[in-house]
Every structure is written in C-alpha cells, then in structure tokens.
Amino acid sequence: MRADLPASPEYTRRMRQFRQAMQQAGQDAALIFAPQHLRYLLNYAGEAATALISNDQCYLITDYRFEAQARQETVQAQPQCQVLCRDRDRQSLGALLGQLLADLHCHNLWFEADQITVQLWQQLLSDLQSAGDGHLLRASACPPVLAAMRMVKDDYEVSQIQQAAAIADSALAQVLGLLKPGIREHEFATELEYQLKKRGADELSFATIVGFGARSALPHALPGDKRLQKGDLVLVDFGAAVNGYRSDMTRSYVAGKPDVMQQALYQTVRQAQQAALASVKAGVTASSLFQLSDQLLQQSEFGRFAGPGLGHGVGLQLHEQPFLSPNCHTPLQSGMVVTIEPGLYLPNYGGVRLEDDVLVTERGYSLLTQAPSRFELPL
C-alpha cells in the first residue's frame, strides 16, 4: 500500500459510487469475486483473488502466485488498497475474511452470489462465522450495482475499446486476401489471430468464429477443416482485447460473384443494420432498436430465419448490459458501447451477419469498428 500516491480519477469515481450504493443499502462491506469487477474497481487482471471493500477500507486477497502482480496493478488504481497474501495450506479464505470483518465490525455484508457456488459459499459462511468475534453477520446477494455502473464507459474505457477495434480492423485487412478457394476455416482463423496478437492484442476477445458455405449459418461456428469453395458464403466474427476491454466485429462475404439469393440475404441484413444505426442515440430504448431492425428482417422473404437479438453491450466482458432484445426496455445513455448485429441464418444453406461496435452519443453514435463491409471477395 502506498498512502502517498493519489488514486487514478476514474477508479476514485468508481469506488466512490460503489460505496455510496453500499451505504444507501445499509451494507457495511462487500465481497467481490468477479474478475471483471476486480479489474473495474482495482485494476487487478490476475486470478485467484477476492476483494473486501468497506466504507473506508479495501483489501485484495490472493496467494503467492499473484501477490507481486496485485501490488503492481492495484497501486495504479487504488493506492490505499491492502494486498494480503494468504497461505492456502494454513488459512482458509473464510477464516481470513472472518478476522477482517470482525475488525471492521461488519454486520451487513454484500456478496456476489452469482460468482460463487452454493457449496463454496456455505463453507465460506461457516468459516466466517467461526472466525468472527461472535457478532451476527447478515450476508445478502449483491444487486447488479457494478454491472449497471459498467454500462456507461468513461473516457479511458472508450479509448481501450477503440484500440481493440483498430487492431481488429488492421488484422482483418492484412489477412482478407487469404480468403481464396482451398483455404481451410481453421487456417484463416489462425492467421487472423496471429495478426491480432502481432498488432498488440493482449488476448483474443473470444474464440474466433469462421464458417464457410453452409457452416456460415451457424452463428457461433468454430473453425473446422472445411475448405473455401467458389461461391461460398463466409462469416467471420472476431475481436481483440486491450487491457481487458474487448471489440466484437462480424463481416460476411461471398467467394466470388454472389447469386441472387446471396445478394438478397446480404442486402436485407445491411438494410436492417443501417436502419438500427440511424436511430442510435441517447434516450432510445434497446427494445425499440431491436424492433426497428427486426421489422425489416421479418418483412423480407427470410423473416423466419432472423436471429433473436440485435446486439449487446461490450466492455470488460464480451456480452454486457444492455442487451438489444425485445424484452430490454433500457434507454441508451451517452457513453454506452453496444454492438449492432442483425443476422439471417438459413440451415444447410448459409448465413449473413454484419456487426459493428458503436459508442452512443447524445445525438447519435460514433462507429468504433471501421473495416469495410464489402460483400464480394475477388478471386
């Protein structure tokens, strides 16, 4: 811990906002398990860690494998955070937490119930009670406060997603010429992933999706041995991650001249995406954007083959709130980053999806993914 160092402004704001939510709910402390929330609040990118946050104290508990990393990373975000290295063979997590909670005189504790199994929580709670000072500890599931906070990105977060998107744009441009008859799906995916890493991606945003021909109708097709043939539809969905922040982009192609059916599929999806993009701005609900796009898809001859959603938020997780679905009536806010990705998937024939990342603004949006959406691949 370095008390003489100031916390980064964005991390100070996040911690203050979370603590205010705790206080308003009458909670004395919170246990944080989710890796994305440890990164969001403390800048910690490692594994095997739990954070205990009270109104005036912050502890990050890990083990010898990640102690040095934890100290290096948290000091950049929360210099007041105390990193504790637990001997896993001699002290259970619950025993250590019980001592800390007793010292904090904690009676009401939030915990991320969706991030821990029932069995582990029961053991942890048993250890907490036995290690405490005998006072009653009331533990309750933490509401999605942090997930709600993360929906609106600050300037730092936007800059990281922009970098990830730029890496993806550049990598795709480098390898697009490899899409010639004879190349296998996994060969193209491997080259694309290499270029992502070569251009600075810390990791892949997710497992790269590549489907040729009829396999392009599989929305999450894992690359296989299928060779590209002239006339095949091609679906490529991929992204880069920079400092934990992810991009997500899909492009659809045809190897050579498209036939009438393929052209109709592409134009329908393109029109649906453009209609949704034209309506993106702060205040518009997620469900209304979905309905606008879906209406165009349903009015086409391919309506029954439309995907069930339009997009999702993206950031420290690939899929975040808000989800652009018929049941999500959340109004978009300036600073949200969402995907717009309508698709049509015809079984045993092929599919087309177009996906871009956009930053919502008060009057519209800023396009983060810049790769051209051309359809025809020259052979």
C-alpha positions as CSV (number, residue, x, y, z in Angstrom):
1,M,0.0,0.0,0.0
2,R,1.3,3.5,-0.9
3,A,-0.7,6.1,1.0
4,D,1.2,8.9,-0.6
5,L,0.0,8.1,-4.1
6,P,-3.2,9.5,-5.4
7,A,-5.7,7.1,-7.0
8,S,-6.5,7.5,-10.7
9,P,-9.5,9.7,-11.1
10,E,-11.7,7.1,-12.9
11,Y,-11.0,4.5,-10.2
12,T,-11.7,7.0,-7.5
13,R,-15.1,7.8,-9.0
14,R,-16.0,4.1,-9.4
15,M,-15.1,3.2,-5.9
16,R,-16.9,6.3,-4.5
17,Q,-20.0,5.4,-6.5
18,F,-20.0,1.8,-5.4
19,R,-19.5,2.7,-1.7
20,Q,-22.4,5.2,-2.0
21,A,-24.6,2.3,-3.2
22,M,-23.4,0.2,-0.3
23,Q,-24.2,2.8,2.2
24,Q,-27.6,3.6,0.8
25,A,-28.5,-0.2,1.1
26,G,-27.3,-0.3,4.7
27,Q,-24.3,-2.5,3.9
28,D,-21.1,-2.3,5.9
29,A,-18.9,-4.2,3.3
30,A,-19.0,-6.2,0.1
31,L,-17.2,-9.3,-1.1
32,I,-16.2,-9.1,-4.8
33,F,-15.3,-12.2,-6.7
34,A,-15.9,-11.4,-10.4
35,P,-12.7,-10.9,-12.4
36,Q,-14.3,-8.1,-14.4
37,H,-15.2,-6.2,-11.2
38,L,-11.8,-6.7,-9.6
39,R,-10.4,-5.1,-12.8
40,Y,-13.0,-2.4,-12.9
41,L,-12.5,-1.3,-9.3
42,L,-8.9,-2.2,-8.6
43,N,-7.2,-2.6,-12.0
44,Y,-6.4,-6.2,-11.0
45,A,-6.1,-8.5,-14.0
46,G,-4.9,-11.7,-12.4
47,E,-6.6,-14.8,-11.0
48,A,-7.4,-16.3,-7.6
49,A,-8.4,-13.1,-5.8
50,T,-11.2,-11.8,-3.7
51,A,-11.8,-8.2,-2.7
52,L,-13.3,-7.0,0.6
53,I,-14.5,-3.4,0.4
54,S,-15.9,-1.5,3.3
55,N,-16.8,2.2,3.6
56,D,-13.2,3.2,4.3
57,Q,-11.1,0.1,3.8
58,C,-10.1,-2.1,0.8
59,Y,-8.4,-5.5,0.8
60,L,-7.4,-7.7,-2.1
61,I,-6.7,-11.2,-1.0
62,T,-4.7,-13.5,-3.3
63,D,-1.8,-16.0,-2.9
64,Y,1.9,-16.1,-3.6
65,R,1.4,-16.7,-7.4
66,F,-0.2,-13.3,-7.9
67,E,1.0,-11.2,-5.0
68,A,3.5,-9.2,-6.9
69,Q,1.1,-8.6,-9.8
70,A,-1.6,-7.5,-7.4
71,R,0.6,-4.9,-5.8
72,Q,1.8,-3.5,-9.1
73,E,-1.6,-3.2,-10.6
74,T,-3.7,-2.0,-7.6
75,V,-1.3,0.7,-6.7
76,Q,-2.1,2.3,-10.1
77,A,-5.8,2.4,-9.3
78,Q,-6.3,2.3,-5.6
79,P,-3.1,3.0,-3.6
80,Q,-5.0,2.6,-0.4
81,C,-5.9,-1.0,-1.2
82,Q,-4.1,-3.5,1.1
83,V,-2.9,-6.6,-0.8
84,L,-3.0,-9.7,1.5
85,C,-1.1,-12.9,0.6
86,R,-2.9,-15.9,2.0
87,D,-1.2,-19.2,2.8
88,R,-3.7,-21.5,1.2
89,D,-2.4,-24.5,3.2
90,R,-2.6,-22.9,6.6
91,Q,-5.6,-20.5,6.4
92,S,-8.9,-20.7,4.6
93,L,-10.3,-17.7,2.8
94,G,-13.3,-17.7,5.2
95,A,-11.0,-17.6,8.3
96,L,-9.1,-14.6,7.0
97,L,-12.2,-12.8,5.9
98,G,-13.8,-13.5,9.3
99,Q,-10.9,-11.8,11.0
100,L,-11.1,-8.8,8.7
101,L,-14.9,-8.5,9.0
102,A,-14.6,-8.7,12.8
103,D,-12.0,-5.9,12.8
104,L,-14.3,-3.8,10.6
105,H,-17.3,-4.5,12.9
106,C,-19.2,-5.6,9.9
107,H,-22.8,-6.7,10.4
108,N,-24.3,-6.4,6.9
109,L,-22.3,-8.0,4.0
110,W,-23.0,-8.0,0.3
111,F,-21.5,-10.8,-1.7
112,E,-21.6,-11.6,-5.4
113,A,-23.9,-14.7,-5.2
114,D,-23.7,-15.3,-9.0
115,Q,-20.0,-15.7,-8.8
116,I,-19.7,-18.5,-6.3
117,T,-21.2,-22.0,-6.0
118,V,-23.7,-22.8,-3.2
119,Q,-21.3,-25.3,-1.8
120,L,-18.3,-22.9,-1.7
121,W,-20.4,-20.1,-0.2
122,Q,-21.8,-22.4,2.6
123,Q,-18.2,-23.4,3.5
124,L,-17.1,-19.8,3.4
125,L,-20.0,-18.6,5.5
126,S,-19.3,-21.3,8.1
127,D,-15.7,-20.2,8.3
128,L,-16.7,-16.6,8.5
129,Q,-19.0,-17.2,11.5
130,S,-16.5,-19.4,13.4
131,A,-13.6,-16.9,12.8
132,G,-15.6,-13.8,13.7
133,D,-16.0,-12.2,17.2
134,G,-19.4,-13.7,17.8
135,H,-21.5,-10.9,16.4
136,L,-24.3,-11.6,14.0
137,L,-23.3,-11.4,10.3
138,R,-26.1,-10.9,7.8
139,A,-25.0,-11.8,4.3
140,S,-27.1,-11.0,1.3
141,A,-26.7,-11.2,-2.5
142,C,-25.2,-8.0,-4.0
143,P,-27.6,-6.5,-6.6
144,P,-26.1,-5.7,-10.0
145,V,-24.7,-2.3,-9.0
146,L,-21.4,-2.8,-10.7
147,A,-22.9,-4.2,-13.9
148,A,-25.1,-1.1,-14.1
149,M,-22.2,1.2,-13.5
150,R,-20.2,-0.6,-16.2
151,M,-22.8,0.1,-18.8
152,V,-21.7,3.7,-19.3
153,K,-18.0,3.8,-20.2
154,D,-15.6,6.6,-19.1
155,D,-13.1,8.1,-21.5
156,Y,-10.4,5.6,-20.5
157,E,-12.7,2.7,-21.2
158,V,-13.7,4.0,-24.6
159,S,-10.1,4.6,-25.6
160,Q,-9.3,0.9,-24.8
161,I,-12.2,-0.4,-26.8
162,Q,-11.2,1.9,-29.7
163,Q,-7.7,0.5,-29.6
164,A,-9.0,-3.1,-29.6
165,A,-11.3,-2.2,-32.6
166,A,-8.5,-0.6,-34.5
167,I,-6.3,-3.7,-34.0
168,A,-9.1,-5.9,-35.3
169,D,-9.7,-3.6,-38.4
170,S,-6.0,-3.7,-39.2
171,A,-5.7,-7.5,-38.7
172,L,-8.6,-8.2,-41.0
173,A,-7.3,-6.0,-43.7
174,Q,-4.0,-7.9,-43.6
175,V,-5.5,-11.4,-44.0
176,L,-8.6,-10.8,-46.1
177,G,-6.7,-11.6,-49.3
178,L,-6.2,-15.2,-47.9
179,L,-9.8,-16.0,-48.5
180,K,-9.3,-17.9,-51.7
181,P,-10.7,-21.3,-52.7
182,G,-8.8,-24.0,-51.0
183,I,-8.0,-22.3,-47.6
184,R,-9.5,-24.1,-44.6
185,E,-11.5,-22.3,-41.9
186,H,-9.0,-23.0,-39.2
187,E,-6.1,-21.8,-41.4
188,F,-7.8,-18.5,-41.9
189,A,-8.7,-18.2,-38.2
190,T,-5.1,-18.9,-37.2
191,E,-3.7,-16.3,-39.5
192,L,-6.2,-13.7,-38.3
193,E,-5.5,-14.5,-34.6
194,Y,-1.7,-14.2,-35.2
195,Q,-2.2,-10.7,-36.8
196,L,-4.4,-9.7,-33.8
197,K,-1.6,-10.6,-31.4
198,K,1.1,-9.1,-33.6
199,R,-0.7,-5.8,-33.6
200,G,-0.9,-5.6,-29.9
201,A,-3.9,-7.5,-28.7
202,D,-3.3,-8.8,-25.1
203,E,-5.6,-11.7,-25.9
204,L,-8.5,-12.7,-28.2
205,S,-11.8,-11.1,-27.3
206,F,-13.4,-14.5,-27.7
207,A,-12.8,-17.7,-29.7
208,T,-12.7,-16.7,-33.4
209,I,-15.8,-17.7,-35.4
210,V,-15.3,-18.7,-39.1
211,G,-17.8,-20.5,-41.2
212,F,-17.7,-21.3,-44.9
213,G,-20.6,-22.3,-47.1
214,A,-23.5,-23.9,-45.2
215,R,-21.5,-23.6,-42.0
216,S,-21.9,-19.8,-42.1
217,A,-25.5,-20.4,-40.9
218,L,-24.0,-21.5,-37.6
219,P,-24.0,-18.2,-35.6
220,H,-21.0,-19.4,-33.5
221,A,-19.3,-21.8,-35.9
222,L,-15.9,-22.8,-34.5
223,P,-13.3,-23.0,-37.3
224,G,-13.0,-26.5,-38.8
225,D,-11.4,-28.3,-41.8
226,K,-13.9,-27.1,-44.4
227,R,-12.1,-25.6,-47.4
228,L,-13.5,-22.5,-49.1
229,Q,-15.1,-23.1,-52.5
230,K,-16.0,-20.6,-55.1
231,G,-19.5,-19.2,-54.4
232,D,-19.4,-20.0,-50.7
233,L,-20.8,-17.6,-48.2
234,V,-18.2,-16.7,-45.5
235,L,-18.9,-15.5,-41.9
236,V,-16.1,-14.1,-39.8
237,D,-16.7,-12.9,-36.2
238,F,-13.7,-11.9,-34.0
239,G,-12.2,-9.3,-31.8
240,A,-9.2,-8.1,-29.8
241,A,-8.8,-7.3,-26.2
242,V,-6.7,-4.4,-24.8
243,N,-6.2,-4.1,-21.1
244,G,-9.3,-6.3,-20.6
245,Y,-11.5,-4.3,-22.9
246,R,-12.9,-6.1,-26.0
247,S,-14.0,-5.4,-29.5
248,D,-16.5,-7.5,-31.4
249,M,-17.0,-7.4,-35.2
250,T,-18.6,-9.6,-37.8
251,R,-18.2,-9.4,-41.6
252,S,-19.9,-11.6,-44.2
253,Y,-18.6,-12.3,-47.7
254,V,-19.1,-14.4,-50.7
255,A,-16.2,-16.0,-52.5
256,G,-16.7,-14.5,-56.0
257,K,-19.8,-13.2,-57.6
258,P,-22.9,-13.5,-55.4
259,D,-26.0,-15.2,-56.8
260,V,-29.5,-13.7,-56.5
261,M,-30.2,-15.3,-53.2
262,Q,-26.9,-14.4,-51.6
263,Q,-27.3,-10.8,-52.7
264,A,-30.8,-10.6,-51.3
265,L,-29.6,-12.0,-48.0
266,Y,-26.8,-9.5,-47.7
267,Q,-28.9,-6.5,-48.7
268,T,-31.6,-7.4,-46.2
269,V,-29.2,-7.6,-43.4
270,R,-27.4,-4.5,-44.5
271,Q,-30.6,-2.5,-44.6
272,A,-31.6,-3.8,-41.1
273,Q,-28.3,-2.8,-39.7
274,Q,-28.4,0.7,-41.3
275,A,-31.9,1.3,-40.1
276,A,-30.9,0.5,-36.5
277,L,-27.7,2.6,-36.7
278,A,-29.7,5.5,-38.0
279,S,-31.8,5.5,-34.8
280,V,-29.0,5.0,-32.3
281,K,-28.8,7.9,-29.8
282,A,-29.2,8.6,-26.1
283,G,-32.7,8.0,-24.9
284,V,-33.7,5.4,-27.5
285,T,-34.6,2.1,-25.8
286,A,-32.8,-1.1,-26.5
287,S,-36.1,-2.9,-27.4
288,S,-37.1,-0.2,-29.9
289,L,-33.9,-0.6,-31.8
290,F,-34.4,-4.3,-32.0
291,Q,-38.0,-3.9,-33.2
292,L,-36.9,-1.4,-35.9
293,S,-34.3,-3.9,-37.3
294,D,-36.4,-7.0,-36.8
295,Q,-39.3,-5.4,-38.6
296,L,-37.2,-5.1,-41.8
297,L,-35.9,-8.7,-41.4
298,Q,-39.4,-10.0,-40.9
299,Q,-40.8,-8.2,-43.9
300,S,-38.3,-9.9,-46.1
301,E,-38.7,-13.4,-47.6
302,F,-36.2,-14.6,-45.0
303,G,-38.0,-13.4,-41.9
304,R,-38.3,-16.8,-40.2
305,F,-34.5,-17.2,-40.3
306,A,-33.7,-14.0,-38.4
307,G,-31.6,-14.1,-35.2
308,P,-33.5,-13.3,-32.0
309,G,-31.4,-10.3,-30.9
310,L,-29.8,-7.2,-32.3
311,G,-26.8,-6.7,-30.1
312,H,-25.4,-6.2,-26.7
313,G,-23.1,-4.0,-24.6
314,V,-19.4,-4.7,-24.8
315,G,-16.5,-3.8,-22.5
316,L,-14.7,-5.8,-19.9
317,Q,-17.0,-8.6,-20.9
318,L,-17.9,-9.6,-24.4
319,H,-21.6,-9.6,-23.6
320,E,-22.7,-6.9,-21.1
321,Q,-25.9,-5.0,-20.4
322,P,-27.8,-3.6,-22.2
323,F,-28.9,-6.4,-24.5
324,L,-30.7,-5.1,-27.6
325,S,-33.6,-7.5,-27.3
326,P,-37.4,-7.3,-27.3
327,N,-37.6,-7.5,-23.5
328,C,-34.9,-4.9,-22.7
329,H,-36.5,-1.5,-22.3
330,T,-33.4,0.2,-21.0
331,P,-32.9,3.6,-22.6
332,L,-29.4,4.0,-24.2
333,Q,-27.2,6.5,-22.5
334,S,-24.3,8.6,-23.9
335,G,-21.1,6.6,-23.2
336,M,-22.6,3.1,-23.7
337,V,-20.8,0.9,-26.2
338,V,-23.1,-1.6,-27.9
339,T,-23.0,-3.9,-30.9
340,I,-25.4,-3.7,-33.8
341,E,-25.5,-7.1,-35.4
342,P,-28.6,-8.3,-37.3
343,G,-28.3,-11.7,-39.0
344,L,-30.1,-14.2,-41.1
345,Y,-29.2,-17.9,-40.8
346,L,-30.6,-20.4,-43.4
347,P,-29.9,-24.0,-42.3
348,N,-28.0,-26.1,-44.8
349,Y,-27.5,-23.0,-47.0
350,G,-25.6,-20.2,-45.2
351,G,-25.9,-17.1,-43.2
352,V,-25.1,-13.4,-43.2
353,R,-24.4,-11.2,-40.2
354,L,-23.0,-7.7,-40.0
355,E,-21.7,-6.4,-36.7
356,D,-20.2,-3.2,-35.6
357,D,-19.3,-1.6,-32.2
358,V,-20.7,1.9,-31.7
359,L,-20.3,4.5,-29.0
360,V,-23.7,6.0,-28.1
361,T,-23.7,9.8,-28.0
362,E,-26.4,12.4,-27.2
363,R,-27.3,12.9,-30.8
364,G,-26.2,9.6,-32.5
365,Y,-23.2,7.4,-32.4
366,S,-19.6,7.1,-33.2
367,L,-18.5,4.0,-35.2
368,L,-15.6,2.2,-33.5
369,T,-15.2,-0.7,-35.9
370,Q,-14.1,0.7,-39.3
371,A,-13.4,-2.4,-41.5
372,P,-15.3,-2.0,-44.9
373,S,-18.5,-4.1,-45.2
374,R,-17.9,-5.2,-48.8
375,F,-19.6,-8.4,-49.8
376,E,-17.9,-9.8,-52.9
377,L,-14.4,-11.2,-52.5
378,P,-12.2,-11.1,-55.6
379,L,-10.8,-14.5,-56.6
